[in-house]
Amino acid sequence: MVDVKGAPVKTVGIFTKPNAVGAAQLVPELLRWLAARGIAVRLDQQTAVYAGPGTAGLPRSEVPPGCDLAIVLGGDGTLLSAARAVGNRGVPLFAVNLGGLGFLTAITVDDLYPDLERSLAGNFTLSRRKMLAVAHRRGQEALAEYQALNDVVVAKTAIARIVDLEAWAGDTFVCAYKADGLLIATPTGSTAYSLSAGGPIIYPTVNAICLTPICPHTLTNRPLIVPSDLALRIVCQGSDAFLTVDGQVGAPLAQGDVVECRVSDFDVLLVRPPQTTFFDVLRQKLKWGER
């Protein structure tokens, strides 16, 4: 993490989780607090619902332009959606945990206003996180492109079936997988689905990508960490497979479809609580032993 002194914030975007406990009270209070400081706001449509009748909201993809800071009220899923909306604009994400586990949404409601006051003055403690640029290809045609902060998953769609996949690193064949699926996780995503599937925890700034098989038919197929400068290709060898990006968007895959993954050429910027380390988060969220 790095401490950054930037220009004072003039406009913020706000993204909010649907059905978030406490959001109906928090959002109007936050809007009044920002208005009293002369801060302009751009709201997504869910935030507008909490703000009250007559408040106009924008689709999430239209919130970031012109913003100096993006406030995320919710859990990690809301943050993943906001990160894709922000993309390469370099807008810091100020994520407040209104959800459950909240590995990425590390700011508590109790610390919201003190931490936000510092951020509005341009005093950030930032954690830079890499994203994956993902392309779904069929033959020579690019069907879709995505950005992933956590992970890319190719998994089965049918009950009691396994998927047949080939993994390539550049032009080098890595492995043929027969499994329930395959995860390609960033260091940020190493504490999400990949961790549940038996993958390792990777420190956020390590330049690596992890391939984690999901219930592999060959028991010796274990998680594999590769350098982040390798471009990965996953080739679907059968049908009944589905591509999922950050657990939120995706598409069905046909036989012969290719999923290409490479590290994006920009970082996502997460505002972190001062004096809080990644190891503090692990101890708190995973209930590791304290001294």
N, C-alpha and C positions, 0 to 999 in steps of 0.2 A: 504494500500500500504506500501511496505517496501523498504528502500534504501539498495542496495546490492553492495558490492565491490567484483568483481570477477576478473578472469584472463583477460588480454587483449585479444581482439578478433583477431583471425588469419584468419578465414574463415567465410564468410556469404553466406546464401542462399537468393535468391530473387524470390519472387512470384509477378506476376503482373496481374491486371485485363485486360481481353480482351476489346479492343475498349475504353480504358481509355483516357480521354482528357488530353493531355500534356505528355503522357507516351513516345511517340516517341522521344520527346526532352529530357525528364528527365532521361530515362534509360541510354542512352549513356553518358550523363553528370555524372551520378552517378557511372558508371563503371570506367570512367576516374579518378574520385575523389578517389575511392577505390584503384585503381591500383597505384596511386601516393603515397598511404600510405602502399603499400605492402600487401594489403588484398586480399586473394584468394576468388573467387566467384563460386557458383554453381547456375545455372539459370534454372528456369522452362521453358517449351517450349514457353510460351507466352512472357516471358521476352526476350528470344532469338530472337523472331520476331522483337521486338522493338530495340534490340541491333544492328541489321544490318545483311546483307548477310554473310553467312559463319559461323555465330555463332551457336554453337550446344547447344541445351537445353535438359533438362531431364524431364521425367514425374514427376509430383509434388510429388509423393510418394518417389521418389529417390533423391530429393533435400536435405532433412535434414541430412542424415548421414555425420558425419564429420564437421558439421557446429557449430559455437559457437553462432551465431545470425542469425535470419531469418528476412529479410526486406520484408514487404508486401506493395505493391503499389496498392491501389484500394479502395474498400469500405468494408463494413462489410462482404459481401458475399465472397470476396477474402480471408479475414481473417479466416472465418469459414472453408474454404477449406484448408488453410495453417495449421490451428490448427489440423485438422484431419490427415494431412500428417506428422506433427511433432509428434503427439501422445505422448508417454511417454518418449521421449528423453530429455525433460527438456531444449529444446532450446528456449530462449526468443524470442518473436515475436515483432518486431519493426514495427508498423503498421502506414502507412502514408495515410491520407485520400485523395484519388483522386475521391471519389464517391459523394454520396449525403448526407444523414443524418449522417452516420458515428458515431454511438454510441461507437463502439469499436476501430475504427481507429482514435484515438484522436490527433495524431501528424499532424500538418499542413505542407504543402510544404515549407512555409517560415521558419519553425523551423527544417526542415529535417537535414540540415548539422550541426548546433550547437548541436542538441540533439544526432545525430549519432556520433559526435566527442566524446561526453561524454561516449556513450555506447561502442564505440570501445576501450576506455581506461578501460572498466570494471565497470563504474559507472552507475548502473541501478536504476531506480525507478520502481519496479515491482508490478503488481497487480496479485495475484494468483487467478485463476478461476477454478472451478470444472467442469468436464465433466461428461456426462452420458454414461455408458456402456450399449448398447442396443443389445438385442438378439431377432431375429425373429424365433419362434419355431412352428413347425407343428407336433403334437404328441410328440414323443421322439427325433425328428430330429431338429437340429439347422440349419436353412436354411441360415442365414446370421447374421453377427455381425457388429456393427457400434459404432462410438464414436460421441457424440453430444455435442457441446459447448453451443448452444442456446436451442434447443427444439426437441421434438419428437411429430409428429402429426399423428393421425389416423383419416382419414376423408373420406367422401363419394366420390364416383367416378361418380355416375349417377345423372343426372339432376332430381330435385324434389324428391330426396330420402333422407332419414336419415339413420344413422348407429346405430346399436344396439351394445352396448359395456358394458362389466362388468369391473370394476376396483377393484383390490385387493391390499392390503398392507400386504405383507407377506402372511399369511394364513387367514387374516381377510378381509371379504367382505366389500367394501367401498360403492359402488353405481352401479346401472344399469343406463346407459345413453342412451337416445334417442336424438340424436343431429346431427348437420352437421359434428361434429367431436369432438375430445378431444386432448388437448395439454398437454404435460408434459414438463414443462419449468424449466431450471436452473435459479438461480438468474441473471446470465448474460443474459439469454434469456427472462427475465421478461420485458425488454424494447423493445422486438421485436414483433412477432406475438401475443404473449399472451397479451401484452398491448393493441393491436388493438382489441382483442377479449374481452376486459373488465377486464383483470387480473391486479393484483397489481404490483407496482414496488417494487422489493426486493433488498436491499443493497447487493452488490456483494459477501461479505464475510459471509453472513448469511447462516447457514447450513440448507437449506430448499429446497424443490421441490414444484412447484405449478402445480396443475391439473386445467386446465381452459377449461370448455366446450365451444364449438363453437355453438352458437344459439341453446341452449338446448330446447327440446320440453317441459320439465318441468321447468317452470320459476324459481322455487326455487333452481335449480341446479346452484350453484354459484362457483366461483373459490375457491379451497381448498388448503391450504398450509400445508405440512406435513414435518416431520423431514427427513433430507437427508439420515439417516441411514436405512430408510425403503425401502425395495425392492418392486417395484411396478410391477404389472402384469395387462395388458390390454387384455381381451379376446374378440375376434371378434365373435359376435353372429349371424352375417348374412354375405352375400356376398357384392360385390360392395364397398369394402373399400380399402384404400391405406395407406401404411406406408411411411412417409416422414421424413428424418432426416436432420435437419438444412436447410430445404427447398431445398436440393440439391441432395440427394440420397435416395433410398428407393425401395419399391417393393409392388405389389398387395397382399392383404390378402384374404385368404379363410375362410369360416366359421369354427370356432374352433381354428384358429391360435391365438397364444399368442405373445404379445410383452412385453418383460421383460426389466425393466429399473432399474439401480442402479447407485450410484455415483461411478465414476472411482477411482482407488486407486492412481492417480497421478493428478497434477495440470497443467493447461496451464499457462504460464508466459507471461503476456503482459507488454511491456515497456510503461510506462506512462510519459507524460510530467511532469517535476519537478513542484512542488507547485500547481498541478491541482488535485482537489478532484472530487469524483463522483457527488457531488451536483453542482459543477461548470459545469460539463457535462450536467446534467439535465437542469440547467437554460439556457445553450446555445442551446442545441439541441431541447428542448421542449418549448423554448421561455417563461420560467417561469419568474416571476417578479424579477427585480434587485432592490437593495436598492437605 
